[in-house]
Amino acid sequence: MEIIDLLIVEDQHDEQLAYERASKRRGLSTISFSSGLEALQYLRVCTDTLPTAYLVDMRTGESEEELASPLEIFKFLKSVN
């Protein structure tokens, strides 16, 4: 079971890559998503390997569901911890 130090949600590709590179330079393992909904789906399936920390863009996408996803990620994490 791989330990993931940081989950990144960022819809801007260049910024996502910058976060990944900075994290890896510091020895952190990362997993990245361009959508909060994708990240939430991953978290719901992989509850036995939840990341240690989270960097979540608060404004990804345009749909109401996508705009609500950062709060839904927080609610989910609170419910499993």
PyMOL commands that set and color helices and strands:
alter all, ss='L'
color gray80, all
select helices_A, chain A and resi 13-25+36-45+47-49+64-80
alter helices_A, ss='H'
color red, helices_A
select strands_A, chain A and resi 6-9+30-33+53-56
alter strands_A, ss='S'
color yellow, strands_A
deselect
rebuild
show_as cartoon
